[in-house]
Amino acid sequence: MKNFQITTTLENLQDRYNPLDSSIVFKNYVIVTKEYWKERGCFVAIYEFQDIRKSTNILEKDLVLVEENEELFEDSGSAVAWAFTKI
């Protein structure tokens, strides 16, 4: 169980991941995938928008980490499919 929330913003996620990684905004969630070529797999994380600071700019709205996969997926399509089952 996590005793704290990991928060970030969409703007910070864009800085954290490289241009070949993917992010999908779906309703109140952001799904982020990252390919690892040497490990031959794909990481995925799900963030949810929270209105903690009452920002009107989507890039500055708070995001809370909801879930991330523990094992790498074979490809980003499988990772995104898994993420959609979680939201």
Backbone as a chain_set.jsonl record, in Angstrom:
{"seq": "MKNFQITTTLENLQDRYNPLDSSIVFKNYVIVTKEYWKERGCFVAIYEFQDIRKSTNILEKDLVLVEENEELFEDSGSAVAWAFTKI", "coords": {"N": [[0.845, -1.18, 0.0], [0.526, 2.211, -0.805], [1.602, 5.059, 0.926], [1.601, 7.607, 0.156], [0.902, 10.015, -2.435], [1.937, 10.092, -5.78], [2.498, 12.875, -7.541], [2.276, 14.854, -10.503], [2.546, 16.8, -13.521], [1.067, 17.171, -16.796], [2.772, 18.578, -18.405], [5.24, 18.129, -17.086], [5.433, 15.371, -17.484], [5.873, 15.296, -20.225], [8.441, 16.287, -20.306], [9.804, 14.292, -18.974], [9.636, 11.921, -20.469], [10.771, 10.577, -23.636], [10.533, 11.701, -27.121], [9.729, 9.445, -28.628], [8.217, 7.917, -26.951], [4.837, 7.294, -25.814], [1.833, 9.101, -25.108], [-1.492, 9.122, -24.02], [-4.397, 10.899, -23.741], [-7.307, 10.241, -22.123], [-10.526, 10.709, -21.348], [-10.568, 11.371, -18.009], [-7.996, 10.6, -17.599], [-4.488, 9.852, -18.146], [-2.535, 7.891, -20.155], [0.605, 6.52, -20.28], [3.198, 5.243, -22.237], [6.33, 3.568, -22.476], [8.955, 2.496, -24.397], [11.363, -0.041, -24.002], [14.19, -0.898, -25.439], [16.485, -2.574, -25.149], [15.705, -4.29, -23.101], [13.592, -5.284, -24.355], [10.737, -4.661, -24.238], [7.734, -3.051, -22.983], [6.856, -0.41, -20.884], [4.163, 0.797, -18.871], [2.155, 3.419, -17.543], [-0.496, 4.77, -15.573], [-2.142, 7.754, -15.117], [-4.206, 10.013, -13.259], [-6.198, 12.89, -13.673], [-6.273, 15.404, -11.239], [-7.809, 17.994, -9.473], [-6.145, 19.638, -7.8], [-4.702, 22.057, -7.53], [-6.417, 23.755, -8.801], [-6.069, 24.5, -11.527], [-6.577, 25.863, -14.798], [-5.362, 25.326, -17.149], [-4.611, 22.607, -19.138], [-2.069, 21.476, -19.325], [-0.932, 22.136, -16.92], [-2.479, 21.009, -14.969], [-2.882, 18.939, -12.094], [-1.631, 15.634, -11.926], [-2.132, 12.385, -10.746], [-0.419, 9.457, -9.982], [-1.908, 6.465, -10.751], [-1.65, 3.736, -11.361], [0.9, 1.415, -12.325], [2.554, -0.865, -14.52], [4.031, -3.958, -13.409], [5.608, -5.762, -14.754], [7.261, -5.833, -17.931], [5.513, -5.246, -20.995], [4.97, -6.952, -24.134], [4.648, -5.243, -26.325], [3.698, -1.823, -27.166], [0.989, -1.678, -27.81], [-0.192, -3.837, -26.429], [0.364, -2.961, -23.863], [-1.16, -0.589, -23.679], [-3.722, -1.668, -24.043], [-3.934, -3.182, -21.68], [-3.899, -1.049, -19.85], [-6.335, 0.239, -20.428], [-8.105, -1.611, -19.378], [-7.899, -1.09, -16.731], [-8.967, 1.366, -16.177]], "CA": [[0.0, 0.0, 0.0], [1.279, 3.457, -0.852], [1.181, 6.029, 1.928], [1.696, 8.93, -0.434], [0.515, 10.072, -3.839], [2.935, 10.649, -6.681], [1.818, 13.843, -8.397], [3.058, 15.506, -11.548], [1.684, 17.489, -14.483], [1.261, 16.721, -18.175], [3.985, 19.266, -18.855], [6.386, 17.402, -16.529], [5.52, 14.073, -18.153], [6.486, 15.528, -21.535], [9.876, 16.454, -20.074], [10.354, 13.046, -18.437], [9.679, 10.874, -21.49], [11.325, 11.064, -24.9], [9.521, 11.845, -28.179], [9.254, 8.161, -29.146], [7.252, 7.363, -26.006], [3.472, 7.701, -26.149], [0.884, 9.462, -24.053], [-2.869, 9.183, -24.506], [-5.352, 11.494, -22.806], [-8.607, 9.593, -22.29], [-11.415, 11.193, -20.294], [-9.863, 12.01, -16.903], [-6.769, 9.823, -17.403], [-3.389, 9.898, -19.107], [-1.818, 6.62, -20.244], [1.94, 6.768, -20.816], [3.979, 4.036, -22.518], [7.753, 3.782, -22.757], [9.598, 1.3, -24.951], [12.729, -0.365, -23.594], [14.669, -1.731, -26.539], [17.412, -3.613, -24.691], [14.922, -5.262, -22.342], [12.561, -5.745, -25.296], [9.424, -4.604, -23.638], [7.086, -1.749, -22.878], [6.36, 0.015, -19.581], [2.972, 1.643, -18.965], [1.69, 4.039, -16.305], [-1.795, 5.438, -15.685], [-2.284, 8.914, -14.246], [-5.551, 10.591, -13.244], [-6.231, 14.32, -13.397], [-6.828, 15.85, -9.967], [-7.87, 19.455, -9.493], [-5.583, 20.039, -6.511], [-4.344, 23.479, -7.557], [-7.465, 24.485, -9.531], [-5.525, 25.065, -12.76], [-7.447, 25.756, -15.972], [-4.509, 24.898, -18.257], [-4.482, 21.146, -19.052], [-0.664, 21.122, -19.119], [-0.552, 22.406, -15.539], [-3.347, 20.303, -14.021], [-2.202, 17.892, -11.341], [-1.856, 14.231, -12.264], [-1.751, 11.454, -9.686], [-0.146, 8.114, -10.474], [-2.926, 5.507, -10.32], [-1.121, 2.381, -11.454], [1.895, 1.137, -13.356], [2.749, -2.309, -14.621], [5.211, -4.476, -12.724], [6.419, -6.448, -15.75], [7.181, -5.208, -19.246], [4.657, -5.858, -22.004], [5.658, -7.262, -25.389], [4.606, -4.069, -27.196], [2.895, -0.733, -26.608], [-0.432, -1.994, -27.98], [-0.58, -4.682, -25.295], [0.427, -2.124, -22.666], [-2.325, 0.302, -23.687], [-4.904, -2.517, -23.819], [-3.95, -3.456, -20.239], [-4.258, 0.189, -19.155], [-7.768, 0.492, -20.593], [-8.865, -2.493, -18.478], [-7.728, -0.587, -15.366], [-9.659, 2.645, -15.954]], "C": [[0.89, 1.243, 0.0], [0.718, 4.419, 0.187], [1.238, 7.452, 1.402], [1.248, 8.862, -1.886], [1.655, 10.683, -4.639], [2.195, 11.585, -7.626], [2.805, 14.457, -9.378], [2.087, 16.308, -12.398], [1.957, 16.91, -15.867], [2.534, 17.343, -18.757], [5.241, 18.549, -18.343], [6.544, 16.027, -17.161], [6.183, 14.215, -19.516], [7.993, 15.705, -21.412], [10.535, 15.137, -19.668], [10.536, 11.971, -19.507], [10.211, 11.442, -22.797], [10.251, 11.076, -25.991], [8.99, 10.53, -28.749], [8.293, 7.456, -28.194], [5.873, 7.924, -26.328], [2.703, 8.127, -24.912], [-0.483, 9.645, -24.697], [-3.716, 9.81, -23.411], [-6.704, 10.888, -23.119], [-9.468, 9.942, -21.087], [-10.589, 11.897, -19.227], [-8.512, 11.346, -16.626], [-5.735, 10.128, -18.477], [-2.673, 8.557, -19.018], [-0.487, 6.919, -20.921], [2.637, 5.433, -21.041], [5.408, 4.428, -22.862], [8.351, 2.466, -23.216], [11.016, 1.168, -24.402], [13.276, -1.351, -24.608], [15.59, -2.845, -26.066], [16.688, -4.694, -23.901], [13.808, -5.867, -23.184], [11.183, -5.814, -24.651], [8.932, -3.176, -23.509], [6.523, -1.546, -21.474], [5.107, 0.855, -19.807], [2.612, 2.171, -17.577], [0.373, 4.75, -16.582], [-1.835, 6.556, -14.651], [-3.72, 9.417, -14.34], [-5.445, 12.08, -12.93], [-6.899, 14.569, -12.051], [-6.789, 17.374, -9.987], [-7.366, 20.016, -8.168], [-5.31, 21.537, -6.47], [-5.324, 24.332, -8.348], [-6.944, 25.169, -10.788], [-6.516, 24.885, -13.907], [-6.678, 25.297, -17.204], [-4.255, 23.4, -18.119], [-3.03, 20.717, -18.817], [-0.229, 21.283, -17.668], [-1.452, 21.728, -14.512], [-2.577, 19.176, -13.354], [-2.613, 16.513, -11.825], [-1.351, 13.38, -11.108], [-1.537, 10.086, -10.313], [-1.159, 7.146, -9.88], [-2.346, 4.102, -10.29], [-0.045, 2.329, -12.527], [2.15, -0.362, -13.367], [4.03, -2.731, -13.922], [6.149, -5.186, -13.686], [6.238, -5.752, -17.092], [6.249, -5.989, -20.161], [5.461, -6.073, -23.278], [5.725, -6.05, -26.316], [3.691, -3.022, -26.585], [1.397, -0.971, -26.761], [-0.957, -2.84, -26.835], [-0.593, -3.875, -24.004], [-0.789, -1.21, -22.566], [-3.61, -0.491, -23.451], [-5.037, -2.852, -22.34], [-4.423, -2.225, -19.47], [-5.75, 0.476, -19.261], [-8.616, -0.441, -19.73], [-8.822, -1.99, -17.045], [-8.494, 0.701, -15.101], [-11.133, 2.54, -16.274]], "O": [[1.885, 1.306, 0.722], [-0.497, 4.572, 0.31], [0.952, 8.399, 2.135], [1.219, 7.79, -2.49], [2.26, 11.671, -4.224], [1.364, 11.144, -8.42], [4.002, 14.56, -9.108], [0.925, 16.473, -12.026], [2.966, 16.237, -16.077], [3.27, 16.7, -19.506], [6.203, 18.383, -19.093], [7.667, 15.562, -17.355], [6.966, 13.356, -19.92], [8.74, 15.318, -22.31], [11.701, 14.901, -19.987], [11.491, 11.196, -19.451], [10.115, 12.645, -23.042], [9.171, 10.518, -25.797], [7.891, 10.51, -29.305], [7.624, 6.5, -28.587], [5.758, 8.923, -27.039], [2.895, 7.591, -23.821], [-0.614, 10.239, -25.767], [-3.752, 9.313, -22.285], [-7.198, 11.002, -24.241], [-9.187, 9.533, -19.96], [-9.97, 12.923, -19.51], [-7.949, 11.51, -15.544], [-6.062, 10.597, -19.567], [-2.254, 8.137, -17.94], [-0.452, 7.502, -22.004], [2.669, 4.587, -20.147], [5.659, 5.476, -23.456], [8.269, 1.453, -22.521], [11.767, 2.141, -24.346], [12.868, -2.512, -24.632], [15.476, -3.971, -26.55], [17.014, -5.876, -24.014], [13.163, -6.835, -22.781], [10.568, -6.874, -24.542], [9.621, -2.224, -23.875], [5.809, -2.399, -20.947], [4.998, 1.549, -20.818], [2.746, 1.469, -16.574], [0.15, 5.266, -17.677], [-1.594, 6.332, -13.465], [-4.372, 9.267, -15.373], [-4.7, 12.484, -12.037], [-7.958, 14.013, -11.76], [-5.826, 17.967, -10.473], [-8.067, 20.773, -7.496], [-5.646, 22.209, -5.495], [-5.081, 25.523, -8.543], [-7.335, 26.297, -11.085], [-7.212, 23.873, -13.978], [-7.287, 24.916, -18.204], [-3.737, 22.958, -17.093], [-2.79, 19.695, -18.174], [0.729, 20.645, -17.23], [-1.219, 21.854, -13.309], [-1.726, 18.538, -13.973], [-3.786, 16.256, -12.097], [-0.275, 13.627, -10.562], [-2.371, 9.61, -11.083], [-1.263, 7.016, -8.66], [-2.523, 3.366, -9.319], [-0.068, 3.084, -13.499], [1.982, -1.041, -12.355], [4.993, -1.967, -13.849], [7.359, -5.212, -13.463], [5.193, -5.158, -17.358], [6.194, -7.218, -20.118], [6.505, -5.452, -23.477], [6.722, -5.844, -27.008], [2.992, -3.291, -25.608], [0.613, -0.514, -25.93], [-2.049, -2.589, -26.325], [-1.455, -4.077, -23.149], [-1.38, -1.072, -21.495], [-4.495, -0.029, -22.732], [-6.142, -2.812, -21.799], [-5.241, -2.331, -18.557], [-6.366, 0.911, -18.288], [-9.743, -0.09, -19.382], [-9.629, -2.419, -16.22], [-8.662, 1.098, -13.948], [-11.865, 3.521, -16.142]]}, "num_chains": 1, "name": "protein.A"}
